[in-house]
Amino acid sequence: MSSDSKFDERLFYEYYSVPFRMTFQASGANAVMASYNAWNGTPLTIHPLLREVLIGKWGVQVISSDGGAVKNLWEDFKLLPDHKAAVVASLKAGINQYLDTSRDELRAALKEGTITGKDLDEALRRKFRVTLKLGLLDPPELVHDGTPPWDGDEHRTISKDMALASIVLLKNSGGALPLRKSALKSIAVVGPMADVIHWDWYGGTPPHAVTPLQGIRDAVGAGVTVNYAASDEAGAAVKAAQASDVAIVLVGNDPKCGPDMGRQWTRDGNTQPCADPGEGREGRDRETLTLAQEELVKTVQAANPRTIMVLVSSFPYTINWSQENVPAILHMAHSSQDEGWALAQVLFGDYNPGGRTIVTWPASMDQLPPMMDYDIRHGRTYMYFKAKPLYPFGYGLSYTTFRFASLRTDKGSLAPDGQIVVSVDVTNTGKVAGDAVPQLYVRHLGSKVERPPLKLAGFSRVRVAPGQTKTVQIPLQASQLAYWDAGRKEFVIEPESVQLMIGTSSADIVLRKDVQVR
């Protein structure tokens, strides 16, 4: 909570702040919470960038302090003499919502003149703009009646579409998937993630929930015996696997990892980390990338070689043994009310998975730089990763195959204030319809400053029928090629040659074309 993240101004503008800037400028978001840590010595709760960048450039209206963050300014960082001084400093920095109570300190500061009515008016004006837009001050007769507005037919369709689209096929050796229901008499569904859906720490209560076990039972019907075991206590998982035509083992992490910010209370009143060192969540750093439950996968695989692994997790694991030995592996994230339904759709071929990994999955912890090293150039993210990963960024398989061809642009060069449209032909060379995800990466060939070897500039997800060819267009703005000039305090677009690359992932580039930026 009082760490100091060391990285230069270029990385802030070109990497760390990018998703926030896009969210505020392109999507109209209006609120954000300042993080606990310092950046190059200055805590974010009182950092000048709150006013200079978030409010001044991005138009952010509400900036909240995190729980205990104001207190950290004087207790942990020891930059201010007391709580009142910390509250005043954060208000002047742009904070206009406190997660902790600071009324008494603000009243005292106003009385003694360290803050003014003008300071409070400015903070409240930004807060009320959002409050009014949300209808929080509407009269009772205009307030929603309390019926959940997120459980209509349209919302249920969106939920199902998201659940399907997010599933990633990590391995499929010998066509292990999809399963043919007509060829199955029995199926084992085992593991701690089989009959549960874990919700995120900040998630609400869903209108319904379909676990993997229920989704599979619904899909196969009464004609197929489903043998269920939550664990291998008394050899239950082994017995279920041995008695079945195929075994599906569901493993993963608990996103909450116990109570009290990732700690578990002991009987003597002390706290200890969660039992599994591979678990992690807010307040709980992972100590390893090893999946402890992979031992269950090994046990089930030994009992039934026809084993399908489903990893339901919030983050990557170094599942090298499973990748080497298990015929098929699927990855799913948590918190989908339609998790089980979507999984069954993919397992039995009613839906062809097209999800892609959104981070690099390392093969071992040795491939990663120290956790507190925030300079990604030292080997973090797909842009600077130095070893061969277990699964690269943007990776994902399909039940069909695709061919990419004819990379071209609508213009021969790119003006510094313009854009080009990158086109590629995508052909489904397999026997079933599926989603292709051509990814556009760029490499700077003549930059005066250090650039990553490749950087994602766009992608498209397109459904293609067997034998069909579709032309996919991905726009590229010249502004996406800019670098941050710390001296000039602005983004700069260089006249240079840039290589455009189309890949199936960051590690599989199949087409290249150079263009000139004027």
N, C-alpha and C positions, 0 to 999 in steps of 0.2 A: 504493500500500500504506500510505501515511501521510496520506491525504487526510482532510479534515474536512467531514463532511456537515452542512450547516446547515439545520435545519427545526424547527418548533415541536413541542411535546408533543402537540398535537391531531393533527397529521399522523402522528405515530408510532402513536398508538392507533387512529385512524380509517382509516389507509391502510397504512403500511408494515408494521405488525405483524399486520395482519388475517389474511393467509393462514397465518402461523405459528401464531397463536392458534387458528384453526380446525383446523389439523393436529394440534395437541397436545390441544386440549380435545374435539374432535369425533371424531377418528380414532385417538387413542391413541398418537401418535408419542412417542418418549421421548428423542430425541437431536438435537442441533443443533451447528453449528459457528459460533463467533463470527467476525464479519468483521474484516478488517484495519483498516478505517477508524475514525476517531473520529466521534462524534455530538456536535455542539456542544462540541467541545474535549476530550472524554473518549474515549479509544480503547475500542472495544467489548470488547476482551479483558479489560479491568478495569472495565467500566462497572457501576455499581450495579444496573442493570436486570436483569443476569444473575441475581442473587439475588432482587431485589424482585419481578420479573415472571416470568421464565422458571421459576425454581425455586419461588418463593413462591406465584404465582398459577396457573401453568400446569402445575406438577408435572413439569417436565423433569428427567430423571435424569442424562443425560450431556451435558456441554457441552465441546466440543473447541476447542482453539486451532487456528488455521490454520498452515500451514507458514511459519515465520519470524516469526509475529505477536508472539510473546513477545519475541524479539530486537528487533523494531521499537520496543518500548516504551522501550528505552534508546538504541538506535542512531539511529532516525529521529525518534520523538516527543521523545526526550531528557527523559522524565519521571522516569526512575529511574536510579540510578548505574551499575548493572551487570546482568548476566544473572540472577544469583541474586536480586536484589531484584525483578526483573520476574517471575520464576517464583513467588516468594512472593506478590506482589500479585495475580497471575492466579489462584493457588490460592484465596486468600481471597475473590476476587471470584466464585468458583464454577466455575472451570475444573477439570475432573477427568480430562481426557484431553489429552495433549500430542502434537501431530503431530511435534514435534522432541524430541530426547532431552534430558531435564532431570533425570535421576536424581542426578547429582553435586551439582547445585545444591540439590535437595530434601534430600539427606542432610546437606549442610553447614548448611542452614537449620534442620533438625531438631536438629542437634548444638548449634548456638548458641542455640536457643530462639526464633527468629523465627517458626517454626511449631511446632505441638504434635502429639502423637499424636492428639488429638481432631480437629484439622484434617484429618489424613490419614484417620481413621476415617470422617468425614462424607463426604469425597470418594469413598472406596472403597465406602462403603455404597451410594451412588447408582449407581456404576459396576457393582457386583456385582448389583444388582437386575436390570439389563438383561442382564448376562452370563448369569445363571441362566435368565432367561426365554428366551434364545436357545439354550440348551442347550450353550453353549460349554465348560462344565465337566463335561458328562456323561461317564460312563465310556465307553471305546472300544466296548463292545458295544451301546451305545445311539446311537452317532453314525451319521449317515447314511452309506450305503455309497459315496457319491460319484457315483451316477447322477444326472444333472440332473433336478431335480424340476419343471422348468418346460417340459417337452417332451411332456406327455401330450395326449390329444385335447382336453381342456377348455382347456388353455393355448393350443393351436394355434387353437382357435376364438376365444378372446379376442384373440389377436394379429391375426387376420384382421378381426375386428369393429372393433378399434381403428384399424387401417389404413384401413378403409373410412370409418369415421365421421369421421376427421380431415381428409379431402380437402375443400378449399374450391374451389368454382367461382367464380372472380372475374369472368369475362366469358364470354358465350355469345351472340354476335351472329348473328342469322339462323338460329338452330338449328344452328350448326356442330357441336355435340355433342348427343347421342351419335352416333358413327360407325356406319354400317350395314356390317357385315362382308360381307354378300352383295353389296354394291355396290362393293366394293374388289377390285382385282386386285393392287395394289402399295401399299406404305406405307413412307415414309422415317422412320427413327428415328435422330435425330442429336443430337449435343451431348455435352459432358463428363459429364453426369449420366445418360446413356442406359444404360450397361452397368456401373454401379457403385452400391454402397450405402455411404454414409459413416456410420461409427459415431461416436457421441459420445466425447469424450475420456475419460470415465469409464465407458463402457459395456463390457460383457463380450462374449464371443464367442457369437453366436446359433447355435442348432442347425441352421438352414438360412438361406438368403438367396435371394430372387428379385429380380433386377434388372428395371428397366423393360423393357429389350430382351427379356429372357427371358419376362417376363409377356405382352408383346405377341405374341411368336412363339407362345407356347402358346395364346393366345386365338384367333389367326387361323388357325392350322393351316397345312398344306402348300399349301393352295389360294391363299394370298396371299403374294406376294414381299415380303420385308422387306429394304429397302436400308439398311444401317447405316453411319454415319460418326461417329467420336468428335469430330472437329473439321472445320474447312474447309481443312486443309492440302492443298495441290494441288487445291483446289476440290472436295474429296470430299463435303462436305455439300451443296454446290450441285448436284453431279451426282446425288446420291441424291434430293434434293428434286425436281429436274427429271424424274427417271425414275419418279416415284411419283404416285399419285392424290391422296395427302394426305401432309403432312409433320408429324411430331411432333418438336419441338425441346425437349430437356431441358437446362435450365441451372440454376445455383444456386451455393451456396457450399460450401467445404470446412470442416466444423466444427472440424477440428484446425488448419488454417491453418499447416501446417509444424511442425517440432519445436521444443522448448525454449520453451514458453509463448508460442507464436505468433510466434517469431522464427526466422529461417533463418541458419544459419552460413555465413560466407564463407570463402574459402580462407585468408585472412590471420588467421583466428581471431576476427574481430569478428562482431557480429550486425547484422542489418538487418531491417526489417519485412517481412512477407510481400509478395510482388510486387503483389498486388491490394489497393489501399487500401480497397476495399469489404468485404474479409474481416474477420472478427472472431471472437474466442473468448477463453477465459480468458487473461489476460496480454496481450491484443491488442485495443485499442480500434479501432473502425472510423473511418476518416477521411472516408468519404463514404457516402451511401446509394445511389449509382449502381451499377447492375449492369453491370460491364464486358462480360459475356457477352451483353448485349442487342444488341451489334453482330452477333453470330452470328444472333440472332433476325431482325434486319433483313435479313441476307444470305439466310437461308432463305426469309423472307417474299417477297423480291424474286424468288427462283427459283420459288416455288410459293405463290401467294396463299392457297391452302387450307392454312394452317399453324396448328397447335395448339401453344401454348406451355405447357410444364409447368415451373413454378418449384419446385425442391426446395431449400428454404432454412430456416435457423434464425431468420430475422428478416426484416422488411420491406425492400423496395427501392422506389426511386422509378421504377417502370417506366411512366412516362407515355407514352412512344412506343408501347410494346406495348399498353397499354390503348386507345390511340387507333386502332391499325392492325391488330392481330392479331385474328382472328375469335373465338378462344376461349382462355382462360387458366385453368389449374388450379394450385393451390398445395398442396404437400405438405411435411411436415417430414421430418427425417432419422431414421435409426435404426429403421426398421421392417423386420423380416425378410421381411415379405410385401408390401413396397413395390410391386414390379412386378406381382404378382397383383392387388392392390387397384386400381392405376392402370388396368390393362386392364379390370377390371370396370366402372369409371366411364367410360372412353373408349368402350366399345362398348355402353353402356346396360344392362348387367346389374345395375348398382347406380346409384341416383340420388343424387348427392352432396348432403350436408346440413350439411357443416362450416361453421363461422363463424370470422371473424378474431377472434383473442383479444387483439389490440392495435390501436391506430390506425395505419394506414399513411399517413404524410405524403406530400404531393405533392412536397415539396422540403425540404431541410435548413433553409431560411429560415423554415419554419413552426415550428421547434423552438426552445425556449429554450436557453441554454448548457448543455452536458452536466453541468457540476458544480453546476448550480442544482437543488437537491433540493426546492424549494418547488413542488409540482406546480400550485399555483394560478396560476403564471405562464405556464401554457399547455401543461402536459404531461398526458397521458392523455385519454381521451374525456371525462372529467368537466370539463376546463378547456381543451380544445383550441380555439383561437380562429380557425382558418382552415378552409377546405374541404379535407378529406383526400382522398387518392387512393382509399382504402377506409376507411370508418369502422369502429369497433369493433363487433363483432357482425354484420358483413356477410357474406353468402354467397348465391349463387344456387342454383337447382334446375332440373331438367328439366321441372318442373311449376309451377303457380301456386297460391297460397293466398289465402284471404280470412279475415280476423279480424273477429269481430263479437261484440256483446253482452257487453261488459266489465261485470262485476258482482262484488259481494262478499257473503259469507255473513252479515256484520254491518254495521249502519249506521255504527258507530264502532269505534275500537280502544282497548281498555284498555291502560294502561301496562305491565301484566304479562301481556298476552294476545297473541293473534294473530288475523288474519283470513285467509280463504282467497279469493284472487282467481281468478275464473273467466273464461275467454274461449272462444268457439266458433271452431274452426278448420275451414275447409272446403277441400278440395282441388278447385280449379276447373279443373284440367288433365286430361290424359289418361293419366297414369302415376302410380303410387304414389310417395310421396316423404316426406321428413322435414321437418316444419315446426318452427321454433324460435321460438315466441313469447317475447319478452324483457320482463320487468317492470322498469320504471324508476320511481324516485320523485323528486319535487321538493318541497322544503319551502316552503310558502307563508307561514308565519308564524313562522319561527325567529328567535330573538334573536341568533344568531351566524351568521357567513358559512357558507353551504352551497354545494355544487356545483350547477350548473343542473340536472343530472340524475345519478342514480347507480343502477347495476344492483342490483336487490334480489332477483332470481330469474329463472329461465328453465326451460323444459321443451322436450325434443326428443321429438316424437311422430310416428309413422308413420301416414300417412293415405292411404287408397285413393282413386282417382278418384271424384269425386262424393260422397265420404263427409264427414260432419261429426263432429268429436270435440270434447268439452268438456275443456279443459285447466285444471287447477287448480294454482295456485302459492301456497304459504303465505307469509305475510309476518308475521314476528315484530315486535312493537313494539320490541324491543331493537335491531333493525336500523336503527331511525330515531334512535337515541341519538347524542349528541355527547359528546366528552370535555371535562369541566369541569376545567381544569388547577388551579383554585383549590381545588376540593373533592376532587380526585384520584379522580374516579369518572365513569361514564357517566350522562348525564342525558337523560331522555325528556321532551320538552316537550309541553304541551297546545297543539296547533296543527292547522291544516288542511294535509293532505298530498295532493298530486296523484299518482295512480297512472297510469302510462302503459304501454301495450303497444306494442312496436315490432318491426319486422323487423330493426332494427339501432338503434344509438344515434342515428343520423341520420334514421331513418324511423319516427316515432311515428304510429301510426294510430288509437289509441283512448286516451281520457282519462276519468278519474273522480276526483273529490275525496272524501276521507274525513276525518273528524275524529278526532284523537288526544285522548282525554279526559285 
